[in-house]
């Protein structure tokens, strides 16, 4: 099967899933309503609110997040030459959760109520999560560079730091946090497309577009690195620089 056929099949598959996501739900809508929505001719305000402000927003969020995770996973697997590589490999997920926990505890990013947490500043929580992930990545790359920034050095240092970060988060949960905050942090790590607004959808779409352009720029270098560092180096690729830049962008 050629690349064009695979690409077209993927596009049609995504479109089919998008249409099904708009059609399925407790509030019944017809295919005619979906067709009218895309043409801008849908007049029913209730159906329009369900399709546009609820379901379509979730679909766009899932597409943006799924696209970012897909290309990031493929790039990380090429850089580390490991088909099982993921953000867990570098401990990014645990570092992000630690940053979110610190935002909730120390920076008053939310109020702990009886059965939930009400976020006063969601951008503070997301910003602290990003800061934790970014510092984790920079620390891993800095330590790995001391020993040559090889694949094995990155993986070994990442595993050690991931366990350290997870241990700190578990200690904070045991000493300072109650069961509501622990459940909220756990739920935060899972994610929820239903709480995303249009502003967040725009931000995620922009991030996905920039990340895709950057990884397309490094696509050939990543293909060579996935074979071996020696092959990439002999082809003129600066392996250490490419690995450092790609992993830094993946953290962003």
Buried (B, 14 or more C-beta within 10 A) or exposed (E): EEEEEEEEEEEEEBEEEBBEBBBEEEEEBEEEBBEBBEEEEBEEEEBBEBBBEBBBBBBBBBBBBEBBEEBBBBBBBBBBBBEEBBBEBBBBBBBBBBBBBBBBBEEEBBEBEEEEBEBEEBBBBBBBBBBBBBBBBBBBBEBBBEEEBBBEBBBBBBBEBBEBBBEBBEEBBEEEBEEBBBBBBEEBEEEEBEEBEEEBBEBBBEBBEEBBEBBEEBEEBBBBBBEEBEBBBEEEBEBBEBBBBBBEBBBE
